[in-house]
Amino acid sequence: MSEEEFLTVDEAARRLKVHPETVRRWIRSGALRGNLIGGDRAGYRVPASEVELRLRGHEQPELPGVSEAPKELAA
């Protein structure tokens, strides 16, 4: 059985092509699975499998604070 690879926030952000703070917001909101290890100093770790799911288009995280466009703009 192989061990799960974990990425730092910066590594996950580079792979997802987003800002590291976006990854942190997704983790805090529950939109992306991640674990805070060793307190604030060590930071979050994100399973590489979670990042791969996002890259393949599965379970895209919702952006906190962004709502759907009004119907008249969606046309």
N, C-alpha and C positions, 0 to 999 in steps of 0.2 A: 504494500500500500504506500503510495507516495504522499508526502506531506504537502499541505496547502502552502503556496507562496503568498506572502503578504507584501504589500507595497506601501511606501510612505505616501503621504498626501501629495508631495511634489511629484513622485513617480506616477501616481494615479492621474494627477492633473495633466502631466505631459502626454500620457497615453490617450486620455480623453479629449485633449486639446481644449482645456478650460483652465481658468485661474485656480490656484490652490485654495483660495478662500471659498470658491464655488463648491469644491469637493467637501470642505469642512461644513458648509451650510447643508449640503445634501446629507451628510452623515448625521449632523445634529437633528435634522428634520425627519430622519428615518427613510429618506428616499434612496440612500445608498448604505449598504451594510459596511460597518467599520467598527473598530474597537479602539478606545482610548487606553493606551498602555503606559504604565509607569507615571501616571499623572500628566500634567500639562507639558512638562519638559520633554518627554519622549514623543508625545503627539499621538495621532491616530495611525492605525494600520488598516489597510483595505485589502480584502482577499483579491488576488489576481483574477479569480473566477468571476467576481462581481464586475470588474472592469471589462473583462471579455464579453460578458452578457450585454453590457451597454454598447460596446463596439459593434456587436452583431445586431443591435437594434431591439433587443429584448428588454422589457421593463425599463424604459427610459425614465430617469428620475424627473419628478415634477420640480420646476424651479420655484422655490419658496417666494411668495410675494407677487407672483405673476399669474394673472387670471386670463381666462379665454378672451379673445378679441370680441367686441360687440358684433352681433349678427350682420349689421349693415357693412362692416369692414371685412367680414369673412367671405363675402361673395366674390 
